[in-house]
Amino acid sequence: DDQTAQILNWIKQEINLPVALAVVTHAHQDKMGGMDALHAAGIATYANALSNQLAPQEGMVAAQHSLTFAANGWVEPATAPNFGPLKVFYPGPGHTSDNITVGIDGTDIAFG
């Protein structure tokens, strides 16, 4: 939470644009560990439904919203409202059983 709060402060000071939402890619401390800071800042949080199931078992707070995925791996649009250019994909188990990837449409930017 401390590191996430620092990042949010940096965004406010340096970029000065609102953070509308956060998509976390899997249920590890380095991804879901800052949920309380995001929630305190009023930021909507999203994660794979499996990540939200795993988070409490790992001592972490789940995201507010659960993403579900079609058979082809792409996020079900109804679970990802207002994502704009964000493209979310579940490739199947890899780094973790719940890992997802997030890209920005029209760019070469992807992470996860």
Phi and psi restraints in degrees (range 20) as a CNS / XPLOR table:
assign (resid 1 and name C) (resid 2 and name N)
       (resid 2 and name CA) (resid 2 and name C) 1.0 -61.5 20.0 2
assign (resid 2 and name N) (resid 2 and name CA)
       (resid 2 and name C) (resid 3 and name N) 1.0 -48.0 20.0 2
assign (resid 2 and name C) (resid 3 and name N)
       (resid 3 and name CA) (resid 3 and name C) 1.0 -66.2 20.0 2
assign (resid 3 and name N) (resid 3 and name CA)
       (resid 3 and name C) (resid 4 and name N) 1.0 -38.5 20.0 2
assign (resid 3 and name C) (resid 4 and name N)
       (resid 4 and name CA) (resid 4 and name C) 1.0 -64.7 20.0 2
assign (resid 4 and name N) (resid 4 and name CA)
       (resid 4 and name C) (resid 5 and name N) 1.0 -41.5 20.0 2
assign (resid 4 and name C) (resid 5 and name N)
       (resid 5 and name CA) (resid 5 and name C) 1.0 -61.5 20.0 2
assign (resid 5 and name N) (resid 5 and name CA)
       (resid 5 and name C) (resid 6 and name N) 1.0 -39.2 20.0 2
assign (resid 5 and name C) (resid 6 and name N)
       (resid 6 and name CA) (resid 6 and name C) 1.0 -63.5 20.0 2
assign (resid 6 and name N) (resid 6 and name CA)
       (resid 6 and name C) (resid 7 and name N) 1.0 -41.5 20.0 2
assign (resid 6 and name C) (resid 7 and name N)
       (resid 7 and name CA) (resid 7 and name C) 1.0 -64.1 20.0 2
assign (resid 7 and name N) (resid 7 and name CA)
       (resid 7 and name C) (resid 8 and name N) 1.0 -43.4 20.0 2
assign (resid 7 and name C) (resid 8 and name N)
       (resid 8 and name CA) (resid 8 and name C) 1.0 -63.1 20.0 2
assign (resid 8 and name N) (resid 8 and name CA)
       (resid 8 and name C) (resid 9 and name N) 1.0 -39.4 20.0 2
assign (resid 8 and name C) (resid 9 and name N)
       (resid 9 and name CA) (resid 9 and name C) 1.0 -64.1 20.0 2
assign (resid 9 and name N) (resid 9 and name CA)
       (resid 9 and name C) (resid 10 and name N) 1.0 -41.6 20.0 2
assign (resid 9 and name C) (resid 10 and name N)
       (resid 10 and name CA) (resid 10 and name C) 1.0 -61.6 20.0 2
assign (resid 10 and name N) (resid 10 and name CA)
       (resid 10 and name C) (resid 11 and name N) 1.0 -44.3 20.0 2
assign (resid 10 and name C) (resid 11 and name N)
       (resid 11 and name CA) (resid 11 and name C) 1.0 -58.9 20.0 2
assign (resid 11 and name N) (resid 11 and name CA)
       (resid 11 and name C) (resid 12 and name N) 1.0 -44.4 20.0 2
assign (resid 11 and name C) (resid 12 and name N)
       (resid 12 and name CA) (resid 12 and name C) 1.0 -63.1 20.0 2
assign (resid 12 and name N) (resid 12 and name CA)
       (resid 12 and name C) (resid 13 and name N) 1.0 -43.5 20.0 2
assign (resid 12 and name C) (resid 13 and name N)
       (resid 13 and name CA) (resid 13 and name C) 1.0 -75.4 20.0 2
assign (resid 13 and name N) (resid 13 and name CA)
       (resid 13 and name C) (resid 14 and name N) 1.0 -41.5 20.0 2
assign (resid 13 and name C) (resid 14 and name N)
       (resid 14 and name CA) (resid 14 and name C) 1.0 -95.7 20.0 2
assign (resid 14 and name N) (resid 14 and name CA)
       (resid 14 and name C) (resid 15 and name N) 1.0 -35.0 20.0 2
assign (resid 14 and name C) (resid 15 and name N)
       (resid 15 and name CA) (resid 15 and name C) 1.0 -105.0 20.0 2
assign (resid 15 and name N) (resid 15 and name CA)
       (resid 15 and name C) (resid 16 and name N) 1.0 -34.8 20.0 2
assign (resid 15 and name C) (resid 16 and name N)
       (resid 16 and name CA) (resid 16 and name C) 1.0 55.6 20.0 2
assign (resid 16 and name N) (resid 16 and name CA)
       (resid 16 and name C) (resid 17 and name N) 1.0 41.6 20.0 2
assign (resid 16 and name C) (resid 17 and name N)
       (resid 17 and name CA) (resid 17 and name C) 1.0 -123.5 20.0 2
assign (resid 17 and name N) (resid 17 and name CA)
       (resid 17 and name C) (resid 18 and name N) 1.0 147.6 20.0 2
assign (resid 17 and name C) (resid 18 and name N)
       (resid 18 and name CA) (resid 18 and name C) 1.0 -70.7 20.0 2
assign (resid 18 and name N) (resid 18 and name CA)
       (resid 18 and name C) (resid 19 and name N) 1.0 148.0 20.0 2
assign (resid 18 and name C) (resid 19 and name N)
       (resid 19 and name CA) (resid 19 and name C) 1.0 -96.1 20.0 2
assign (resid 19 and name N) (resid 19 and name CA)
       (resid 19 and name C) (resid 20 and name N) 1.0 112.8 20.0 2
assign (resid 19 and name C) (resid 20 and name N)
       (resid 20 and name CA) (resid 20 and name C) 1.0 -83.5 20.0 2
assign (resid 20 and name N) (resid 20 and name CA)
       (resid 20 and name C) (resid 21 and name N) 1.0 -37.3 20.0 2
assign (resid 20 and name C) (resid 21 and name N)
       (resid 21 and name CA) (resid 21 and name C) 1.0 -158.5 20.0 2
assign (resid 21 and name N) (resid 21 and name CA)
       (resid 21 and name C) (resid 22 and name N) 1.0 163.3 20.0 2
assign (resid 21 and name C) (resid 22 and name N)
       (resid 22 and name CA) (resid 22 and name C) 1.0 -132.2 20.0 2
assign (resid 22 and name N) (resid 22 and name CA)
       (resid 22 and name C) (resid 23 and name N) 1.0 133.4 20.0 2
assign (resid 22 and name C) (resid 23 and name N)
       (resid 23 and name CA) (resid 23 and name C) 1.0 -112.3 20.0 2
assign (resid 23 and name N) (resid 23 and name CA)
       (resid 23 and name C) (resid 24 and name N) 1.0 117.3 20.0 2
assign (resid 23 and name C) (resid 24 and name N)
       (resid 24 and name CA) (resid 24 and name C) 1.0 -97.2 20.0 2
assign (resid 24 and name N) (resid 24 and name CA)
       (resid 24 and name C) (resid 25 and name N) 1.0 142.3 20.0 2
assign (resid 24 and name C) (resid 25 and name N)
       (resid 25 and name CA) (resid 25 and name C) 1.0 -91.6 20.0 2
assign (resid 25 and name N) (resid 25 and name CA)
       (resid 25 and name C) (resid 26 and name N) 1.0 -19.1 20.0 2
assign (resid 25 and name C) (resid 26 and name N)
       (resid 26 and name CA) (resid 26 and name C) 1.0 -171.6 20.0 2
assign (resid 26 and name N) (resid 26 and name CA)
       (resid 26 and name C) (resid 27 and name N) 1.0 168.3 20.0 2
assign (resid 26 and name C) (resid 27 and name N)
       (resid 27 and name CA) (resid 27 and name C) 1.0 -89.0 20.0 2
assign (resid 27 and name N) (resid 27 and name CA)
       (resid 27 and name C) (resid 28 and name N) 1.0 65.1 20.0 2
assign (resid 27 and name C) (resid 28 and name N)
       (resid 28 and name CA) (resid 28 and name C) 1.0 -120.9 20.0 2
assign (resid 28 and name N) (resid 28 and name CA)
       (resid 28 and name C) (resid 29 and name N) 1.0 155.7 20.0 2
assign (resid 28 and name C) (resid 29 and name N)
       (resid 29 and name CA) (resid 29 and name C) 1.0 -55.4 20.0 2
assign (resid 29 and name N) (resid 29 and name CA)
       (resid 29 and name C) (resid 30 and name N) 1.0 -36.7 20.0 2
assign (resid 29 and name C) (resid 30 and name N)
       (resid 30 and name CA) (resid 30 and name C) 1.0 -73.8 20.0 2
assign (resid 30 and name N) (resid 30 and name CA)
       (resid 30 and name C) (resid 31 and name N) 1.0 -5.8 20.0 2
assign (resid 30 and name C) (resid 31 and name N)
       (resid 31 and name CA) (resid 31 and name C) 1.0 -114.0 20.0 2
assign (resid 31 and name N) (resid 31 and name CA)
       (resid 31 and name C) (resid 32 and name N) 1.0 -52.4 20.0 2
assign (resid 31 and name C) (resid 32 and name N)
       (resid 32 and name CA) (resid 32 and name C) 1.0 -95.9 20.0 2
assign (resid 32 and name N) (resid 32 and name CA)
       (resid 32 and name C) (resid 33 and name N) 1.0 0.7 20.0 2
assign (resid 32 and name C) (resid 33 and name N)
       (resid 33 and name CA) (resid 33 and name C) 1.0 -68.5 20.0 2
assign (resid 33 and name N) (resid 33 and name CA)
       (resid 33 and name C) (resid 34 and name N) 1.0 -14.5 20.0 2
assign (resid 33 and name C) (resid 34 and name N)
       (resid 34 and name CA) (resid 34 and name C) 1.0 -105.9 20.0 2
assign (resid 34 and name N) (resid 34 and name CA)
       (resid 34 and name C) (resid 35 and name N) 1.0 18.2 20.0 2
assign (resid 34 and name C) (resid 35 and name N)
       (resid 35 and name CA) (resid 35 and name C) 1.0 -59.5 20.0 2
assign (resid 35 and name N) (resid 35 and name CA)
       (resid 35 and name C) (resid 36 and name N) 1.0 -42.1 20.0 2
assign (resid 35 and name C) (resid 36 and name N)
       (resid 36 and name CA) (resid 36 and name C) 1.0 -60.2 20.0 2
assign (resid 36 and name N) (resid 36 and name CA)
       (resid 36 and name C) (resid 37 and name N) 1.0 -40.1 20.0 2
assign (resid 36 and name C) (resid 37 and name N)
       (resid 37 and name CA) (resid 37 and name C) 1.0 -65.4 20.0 2
assign (resid 37 and name N) (resid 37 and name CA)
       (resid 37 and name C) (resid 38 and name N) 1.0 -41.1 20.0 2
assign (resid 37 and name C) (resid 38 and name N)
       (resid 38 and name CA) (resid 38 and name C) 1.0 -63.9 20.0 2
assign (resid 38 and name N) (resid 38 and name CA)
       (resid 38 and name C) (resid 39 and name N) 1.0 -45.0 20.0 2
assign (resid 38 and name C) (resid 39 and name N)
       (resid 39 and name CA) (resid 39 and name C) 1.0 -65.3 20.0 2
assign (resid 39 and name N) (resid 39 and name CA)
       (resid 39 and name C) (resid 40 and name N) 1.0 -40.3 20.0 2
assign (resid 39 and name C) (resid 40 and name N)
       (resid 40 and name CA) (resid 40 and name C) 1.0 -62.4 20.0 2
assign (resid 40 and name N) (resid 40 and name CA)
       (resid 40 and name C) (resid 41 and name N) 1.0 -29.7 20.0 2
assign (resid 40 and name C) (resid 41 and name N)
       (resid 41 and name CA) (resid 41 and name C) 1.0 -85.2 20.0 2
assign (resid 41 and name N) (resid 41 and name CA)
       (resid 41 and name C) (resid 42 and name N) 1.0 0.7 20.0 2
assign (resid 41 and name C) (resid 42 and name N)
       (resid 42 and name CA) (resid 42 and name C) 1.0 77.3 20.0 2
assign (resid 42 and name N) (resid 42 and name CA)
       (resid 42 and name C) (resid 43 and name N) 1.0 22.4 20.0 2
assign (resid 42 and name C) (resid 43 and name N)
       (resid 43 and name CA) (resid 43 and name C) 1.0 -93.1 20.0 2
assign (resid 43 and name N) (resid 43 and name CA)
       (resid 43 and name C) (resid 44 and name N) 1.0 127.2 20.0 2
assign (resid 43 and name C) (resid 44 and name N)
       (resid 44 and name CA) (resid 44 and name C) 1.0 -68.7 20.0 2
assign (resid 44 and name N) (resid 44 and name CA)
       (resid 44 and name C) (resid 45 and name N) 1.0 134.2 20.0 2
assign (resid 44 and name C) (resid 45 and name N)
       (resid 45 and name CA) (resid 45 and name C) 1.0 -117.2 20.0 2
assign (resid 45 and name N) (resid 45 and name CA)
       (resid 45 and name C) (resid 46 and name N) 1.0 142.5 20.0 2
assign (resid 45 and name C) (resid 46 and name N)
       (resid 46 and name CA) (resid 46 and name C) 1.0 -132.8 20.0 2
assign (resid 46 and name N) (resid 46 and name CA)
       (resid 46 and name C) (resid 47 and name N) 1.0 144.7 20.0 2
assign (resid 46 and name C) (resid 47 and name N)
       (resid 47 and name CA) (resid 47 and name C) 1.0 -155.0 20.0 2
assign (resid 47 and name N) (resid 47 and name CA)
       (resid 47 and name C) (resid 48 and name N) 1.0 161.3 20.0 2
assign (resid 47 and name C) (resid 48 and name N)
       (resid 48 and name CA) (resid 48 and name C) 1.0 -51.9 20.0 2
assign (resid 48 and name N) (resid 48 and name CA)
       (resid 48 and name C) (resid 49 and name N) 1.0 139.3 20.0 2
assign (resid 48 and name C) (resid 49 and name N)
       (resid 49 and name CA) (resid 49 and name C) 1.0 -54.8 20.0 2
assign (resid 49 and name N) (resid 49 and name CA)
       (resid 49 and name C) (resid 50 and name N) 1.0 -36.5 20.0 2
assign (resid 49 and name C) (resid 50 and name N)
       (resid 50 and name CA) (resid 50 and name C) 1.0 -64.8 20.0 2
assign (resid 50 and name N) (resid 50 and name CA)
       (resid 50 and name C) (resid 51 and name N) 1.0 -39.4 20.0 2
assign (resid 50 and name C) (resid 51 and name N)
       (resid 51 and name CA) (resid 51 and name C) 1.0 -60.7 20.0 2
assign (resid 51 and name N) (resid 51 and name CA)
       (resid 51 and name C) (resid 52 and name N) 1.0 -41.9 20.0 2
assign (resid 51 and name C) (resid 52 and name N)
       (resid 52 and name CA) (resid 52 and name C) 1.0 -66.1 20.0 2
assign (resid 52 and name N) (resid 52 and name CA)
       (resid 52 and name C) (resid 53 and name N) 1.0 -30.4 20.0 2
assign (resid 52 and name C) (resid 53 and name N)
       (resid 53 and name CA) (resid 53 and name C) 1.0 -72.1 20.0 2
assign (resid 53 and name N) (resid 53 and name CA)
       (resid 53 and name C) (resid 54 and name N) 1.0 -39.2 20.0 2
assign (resid 53 and name C) (resid 54 and name N)
       (resid 54 and name CA) (resid 54 and name C) 1.0 -76.8 20.0 2
assign (resid 54 and name N) (resid 54 and name CA)
       (resid 54 and name C) (resid 55 and name N) 1.0 -29.6 20.0 2
assign (resid 54 and name C) (resid 55 and name N)
       (resid 55 and name CA) (resid 55 and name C) 1.0 -53.0 20.0 2
assign (resid 55 and name N) (resid 55 and name CA)
       (resid 55 and name C) (resid 56 and name N) 1.0 -52.3 20.0 2
assign (resid 55 and name C) (resid 56 and name N)
       (resid 56 and name CA) (resid 56 and name C) 1.0 -61.5 20.0 2
assign (resid 56 and name N) (resid 56 and name CA)
       (resid 56 and name C) (resid 57 and name N) 1.0 -33.5 20.0 2
assign (resid 56 and name C) (resid 57 and name N)
       (resid 57 and name CA) (resid 57 and name C) 1.0 -65.4 20.0 2
assign (resid 57 and name N) (resid 57 and name CA)
       (resid 57 and name C) (resid 58 and name N) 1.0 -26.2 20.0 2
assign (resid 57 and name C) (resid 58 and name N)
       (resid 58 and name CA) (resid 58 and name C) 1.0 -97.8 20.0 2
assign (resid 58 and name N) (resid 58 and name CA)
       (resid 58 and name C) (resid 59 and name N) 1.0 8.0 20.0 2
assign (resid 58 and name C) (resid 59 and name N)
       (resid 59 and name CA) (resid 59 and name C) 1.0 77.9 20.0 2
assign (resid 59 and name N) (resid 59 and name CA)
       (resid 59 and name C) (resid 60 and name N) 1.0 24.3 20.0 2
assign (resid 59 and name C) (resid 60 and name N)
       (resid 60 and name CA) (resid 60 and name C) 1.0 -118.9 20.0 2
assign (resid 60 and name N) (resid 60 and name CA)
       (resid 60 and name C) (resid 61 and name N) 1.0 162.8 20.0 2
assign (resid 60 and name C) (resid 61 and name N)
       (resid 61 and name CA) (resid 61 and name C) 1.0 -85.4 20.0 2
assign (resid 61 and name N) (resid 61 and name CA)
       (resid 61 and name C) (resid 62 and name N) 1.0 135.0 20.0 2
assign (resid 61 and name C) (resid 62 and name N)
       (resid 62 and name CA) (resid 62 and name C) 1.0 -74.5 20.0 2
assign (resid 62 and name N) (resid 62 and name CA)
       (resid 62 and name C) (resid 63 and name N) 1.0 159.2 20.0 2
assign (resid 62 and name C) (resid 63 and name N)
       (resid 63 and name CA) (resid 63 and name C) 1.0 -68.4 20.0 2
assign (resid 63 and name N) (resid 63 and name CA)
       (resid 63 and name C) (resid 64 and name N) 1.0 160.4 20.0 2
assign (resid 63 and name C) (resid 64 and name N)
       (resid 64 and name CA) (resid 64 and name C) 1.0 -70.8 20.0 2
assign (resid 64 and name N) (resid 64 and name CA)
       (resid 64 and name C) (resid 65 and name N) 1.0 -29.3 20.0 2
assign (resid 64 and name C) (resid 65 and name N)
       (resid 65 and name CA) (resid 65 and name C) 1.0 -127.0 20.0 2
assign (resid 65 and name N) (resid 65 and name CA)
       (resid 65 and name C) (resid 66 and name N) 1.0 141.0 20.0 2
assign (resid 65 and name C) (resid 66 and name N)
       (resid 66 and name CA) (resid 66 and name C) 1.0 -103.8 20.0 2
assign (resid 66 and name N) (resid 66 and name CA)
       (resid 66 and name C) (resid 67 and name N) 1.0 130.0 20.0 2
assign (resid 66 and name C) (resid 67 and name N)
       (resid 67 and name CA) (resid 67 and name C) 1.0 -91.1 20.0 2
assign (resid 67 and name N) (resid 67 and name CA)
       (resid 67 and name C) (resid 68 and name N) 1.0 138.6 20.0 2
assign (resid 67 and name C) (resid 68 and name N)
       (resid 68 and name CA) (resid 68 and name C) 1.0 -118.9 20.0 2
assign (resid 68 and name N) (resid 68 and name CA)
       (resid 68 and name C) (resid 69 and name N) 1.0 159.7 20.0 2
assign (resid 68 and name C) (resid 69 and name N)
       (resid 69 and name CA) (resid 69 and name C) 1.0 -129.3 20.0 2
assign (resid 69 and name N) (resid 69 and name CA)
       (resid 69 and name C) (resid 70 and name N) 1.0 143.8 20.0 2
assign (resid 69 and name C) (resid 70 and name N)
       (resid 70 and name CA) (resid 70 and name C) 1.0 -73.2 20.0 2
assign (resid 70 and name N) (resid 70 and name CA)
       (resid 70 and name C) (resid 71 and name N) 1.0 169.4 20.0 2
assign (resid 70 and name C) (resid 71 and name N)
       (resid 71 and name CA) (resid 71 and name C) 1.0 -58.9 20.0 2
assign (resid 71 and name N) (resid 71 and name CA)
       (resid 71 and name C) (resid 72 and name N) 1.0 -28.1 20.0 2
assign (resid 71 and name C) (resid 72 and name N)
       (resid 72 and name CA) (resid 72 and name C) 1.0 -83.8 20.0 2
assign (resid 72 and name N) (resid 72 and name CA)
       (resid 72 and name C) (resid 73 and name N) 1.0 0.9 20.0 2
assign (resid 72 and name C) (resid 73 and name N)
       (resid 73 and name CA) (resid 73 and name C) 1.0 97.7 20.0 2
assign (resid 73 and name N) (resid 73 and name CA)
       (resid 73 and name C) (resid 74 and name N) 1.0 -16.4 20.0 2
assign (resid 73 and name C) (resid 74 and name N)
       (resid 74 and name CA) (resid 74 and name C) 1.0 -78.9 20.0 2
assign (resid 74 and name N) (resid 74 and name CA)
       (resid 74 and name C) (resid 75 and name N) 1.0 146.3 20.0 2
assign (resid 74 and name C) (resid 75 and name N)
       (resid 75 and name CA) (resid 75 and name C) 1.0 -60.8 20.0 2
assign (resid 75 and name N) (resid 75 and name CA)
       (resid 75 and name C) (resid 76 and name N) 1.0 142.6 20.0 2
assign (resid 75 and name C) (resid 76 and name N)
       (resid 76 and name CA) (resid 76 and name C) 1.0 -71.4 20.0 2
assign (resid 76 and name N) (resid 76 and name CA)
       (resid 76 and name C) (resid 77 and name N) 1.0 120.3 20.0 2
assign (resid 76 and name C) (resid 77 and name N)
       (resid 77 and name CA) (resid 77 and name C) 1.0 -54.0 20.0 2
assign (resid 77 and name N) (resid 77 and name CA)
       (resid 77 and name C) (resid 78 and name N) 1.0 -33.7 20.0 2
assign (resid 77 and name C) (resid 78 and name N)
       (resid 78 and name CA) (resid 78 and name C) 1.0 -64.1 20.0 2
assign (resid 78 and name N) (resid 78 and name CA)
       (resid 78 and name C) (resid 79 and name N) 1.0 -23.8 20.0 2
assign (resid 78 and name C) (resid 79 and name N)
       (resid 79 and name CA) (resid 79 and name C) 1.0 -93.7 20.0 2
assign (resid 79 and name N) (resid 79 and name CA)
       (resid 79 and name C) (resid 80 and name N) 1.0 -2.6 20.0 2
assign (resid 79 and name C) (resid 80 and name N)
       (resid 80 and name CA) (resid 80 and name C) 1.0 -129.4 20.0 2
assign (resid 80 and name N) (resid 80 and name CA)
       (resid 80 and name C) (resid 81 and name N) 1.0 58.8 20.0 2
assign (resid 80 and name C) (resid 81 and name N)
       (resid 81 and name CA) (resid 81 and name C) 1.0 -70.2 20.0 2
assign (resid 81 and name N) (resid 81 and name CA)
       (resid 81 and name C) (resid 82 and name N) 1.0 148.6 20.0 2
assign (resid 81 and name C) (resid 82 and name N)
       (resid 82 and name CA) (resid 82 and name C) 1.0 58.7 20.0 2
assign (resid 82 and name N) (resid 82 and name CA)
       (resid 82 and name C) (resid 83 and name N) 1.0 32.2 20.0 2
assign (resid 82 and name C) (resid 83 and name N)
       (resid 83 and name CA) (resid 83 and name C) 1.0 -84.4 20.0 2
assign (resid 83 and name N) (resid 83 and name CA)
       (resid 83 and name C) (resid 84 and name N) 1.0 -6.2 20.0 2
assign (resid 83 and name C) (resid 84 and name N)
       (resid 84 and name CA) (resid 84 and name C) 1.0 51.9 20.0 2
assign (resid 84 and name N) (resid 84 and name CA)
       (resid 84 and name C) (resid 85 and name N) 1.0 -125.4 20.0 2
assign (resid 84 and name C) (resid 85 and name N)
       (resid 85 and name CA) (resid 85 and name C) 1.0 -80.2 20.0 2
assign (resid 85 and name N) (resid 85 and name CA)
       (resid 85 and name C) (resid 86 and name N) 1.0 -0.6 20.0 2
assign (resid 85 and name C) (resid 86 and name N)
       (resid 86 and name CA) (resid 86 and name C) 1.0 -72.7 20.0 2
assign (resid 86 and name N) (resid 86 and name CA)
       (resid 86 and name C) (resid 87 and name N) 1.0 132.8 20.0 2
assign (resid 86 and name C) (resid 87 and name N)
       (resid 87 and name CA) (resid 87 and name C) 1.0 -117.5 20.0 2
assign (resid 87 and name N) (resid 87 and name CA)
       (resid 87 and name C) (resid 88 and name N) 1.0 123.3 20.0 2
assign (resid 87 and name C) (resid 88 and name N)
       (resid 88 and name CA) (resid 88 and name C) 1.0 -115.9 20.0 2
assign (resid 88 and name N) (resid 88 and name CA)
       (resid 88 and name C) (resid 89 and name N) 1.0 133.3 20.0 2
assign (resid 88 and name C) (resid 89 and name N)
       (resid 89 and name CA) (resid 89 and name C) 1.0 -137.7 20.0 2
assign (resid 89 and name N) (resid 89 and name CA)
       (resid 89 and name C) (resid 90 and name N) 1.0 138.4 20.0 2
assign (resid 89 and name C) (resid 90 and name N)
       (resid 90 and name CA) (resid 90 and name C) 1.0 -108.5 20.0 2
assign (resid 90 and name N) (resid 90 and name CA)
       (resid 90 and name C) (resid 91 and name N) 1.0 105.2 20.0 2
assign (resid 90 and name C) (resid 91 and name N)
       (resid 91 and name CA) (resid 91 and name C) 1.0 -79.4 20.0 2
assign (resid 91 and name N) (resid 91 and name CA)
       (resid 91 and name C) (resid 92 and name N) 1.0 -6.5 20.0 2
assign (resid 91 and name C) (resid 92 and name N)
       (resid 92 and name CA) (resid 92 and name C) 1.0 102.5 20.0 2
assign (resid 92 and name N) (resid 92 and name CA)
       (resid 92 and name C) (resid 93 and name N) 1.0 174.5 20.0 2
assign (resid 92 and name C) (resid 93 and name N)
       (resid 93 and name CA) (resid 93 and name C) 1.0 -54.7 20.0 2
assign (resid 93 and name N) (resid 93 and name CA)
       (resid 93 and name C) (resid 94 and name N) 1.0 138.0 20.0 2
assign (resid 93 and name C) (resid 94 and name N)
       (resid 94 and name CA) (resid 94 and name C) 1.0 -152.6 20.0 2
assign (resid 94 and name N) (resid 94 and name CA)
       (resid 94 and name C) (resid 95 and name N) 1.0 -109.5 20.0 2
assign (resid 94 and name C) (resid 95 and name N)
       (resid 95 and name CA) (resid 95 and name C) 1.0 -53.3 20.0 2
assign (resid 95 and name N) (resid 95 and name CA)
       (resid 95 and name C) (resid 96 and name N) 1.0 -42.4 20.0 2
assign (resid 95 and name C) (resid 96 and name N)
       (resid 96 and name CA) (resid 96 and name C) 1.0 -139.3 20.0 2
assign (resid 96 and name N) (resid 96 and name CA)
       (resid 96 and name C) (resid 97 and name N) 1.0 168.9 20.0 2
assign (resid 96 and name C) (resid 97 and name N)
       (resid 97 and name CA) (resid 97 and name C) 1.0 -69.9 20.0 2
assign (resid 97 and name N) (resid 97 and name CA)
       (resid 97 and name C) (resid 98 and name N) 1.0 -19.9 20.0 2
assign (resid 97 and name C) (resid 98 and name N)
       (resid 98 and name CA) (resid 98 and name C) 1.0 -111.6 20.0 2
assign (resid 98 and name N) (resid 98 and name CA)
       (resid 98 and name C) (resid 99 and name N) 1.0 5.2 20.0 2
assign (resid 98 and name C) (resid 99 and name N)
       (resid 99 and name CA) (resid 99 and name C) 1.0 -63.0 20.0 2
assign (resid 99 and name N) (resid 99 and name CA)
       (resid 99 and name C) (resid 100 and name N) 1.0 139.1 20.0 2
assign (resid 99 and name C) (resid 100 and name N)
       (resid 100 and name CA) (resid 100 and name C) 1.0 -125.1 20.0 2
assign (resid 100 and name N) (resid 100 and name CA)
       (resid 100 and name C) (resid 101 and name N) 1.0 163.9 20.0 2
assign (resid 100 and name C) (resid 101 and name N)
       (resid 101 and name CA) (resid 101 and name C) 1.0 -117.3 20.0 2
assign (resid 101 and name N) (resid 101 and name CA)
       (resid 101 and name C) (resid 102 and name N) 1.0 150.0 20.0 2
assign (resid 101 and name C) (resid 102 and name N)
       (resid 102 and name CA) (resid 102 and name C) 1.0 -130.5 20.0 2
assign (resid 102 and name N) (resid 102 and name CA)
       (resid 102 and name C) (resid 103 and name N) 1.0 129.1 20.0 2
assign (resid 102 and name C) (resid 103 and name N)
       (resid 103 and name CA) (resid 103 and name C) 1.0 -127.2 20.0 2
assign (resid 103 and name N) (resid 103 and name CA)
       (resid 103 and name C) (resid 104 and name N) 1.0 165.3 20.0 2
assign (resid 103 and name C) (resid 104 and name N)
       (resid 104 and name CA) (resid 104 and name C) 1.0 -110.6 20.0 2
assign (resid 104 and name N) (resid 104 and name CA)
       (resid 104 and name C) (resid 105 and name N) 1.0 116.5 20.0 2
assign (resid 104 and name C) (resid 105 and name N)
       (resid 105 and name CA) (resid 105 and name C) 1.0 -56.4 20.0 2
assign (resid 105 and name N) (resid 105 and name CA)
       (resid 105 and name C) (resid 106 and name N) 1.0 138.4 20.0 2
assign (resid 105 and name C) (resid 106 and name N)
       (resid 106 and name CA) (resid 106 and name C) 1.0 82.3 20.0 2
assign (resid 106 and name N) (resid 106 and name CA)
       (resid 106 and name C) (resid 107 and name N) 1.0 5.7 20.0 2
assign (resid 106 and name C) (resid 107 and name N)
       (resid 107 and name CA) (resid 107 and name C) 1.0 -130.5 20.0 2
assign (resid 107 and name N) (resid 107 and name CA)
       (resid 107 and name C) (resid 108 and name N) 1.0 177.3 20.0 2
assign (resid 107 and name C) (resid 108 and name N)
       (resid 108 and name CA) (resid 108 and name C) 1.0 -101.7 20.0 2
assign (resid 108 and name N) (resid 108 and name CA)
       (resid 108 and name C) (resid 109 and name N) 1.0 24.0 20.0 2
assign (resid 108 and name C) (resid 109 and name N)
       (resid 109 and name CA) (resid 109 and name C) 1.0 -97.7 20.0 2
assign (resid 109 and name N) (resid 109 and name CA)
       (resid 109 and name C) (resid 110 and name N) 1.0 125.1 20.0 2
assign (resid 109 and name C) (resid 110 and name N)
       (resid 110 and name CA) (resid 110 and name C) 1.0 -151.5 20.0 2
assign (resid 110 and name N) (resid 110 and name CA)
       (resid 110 and name C) (resid 111 and name N) 1.0 149.7 20.0 2
assign (resid 110 and name C) (resid 111 and name N)
       (resid 111 and name CA) (resid 111 and name C) 1.0 -150.6 20.0 2
assign (resid 111 and name N) (resid 111 and name CA)
       (resid 111 and name C) (resid 112 and name N) 1.0 165.3 20.0 2
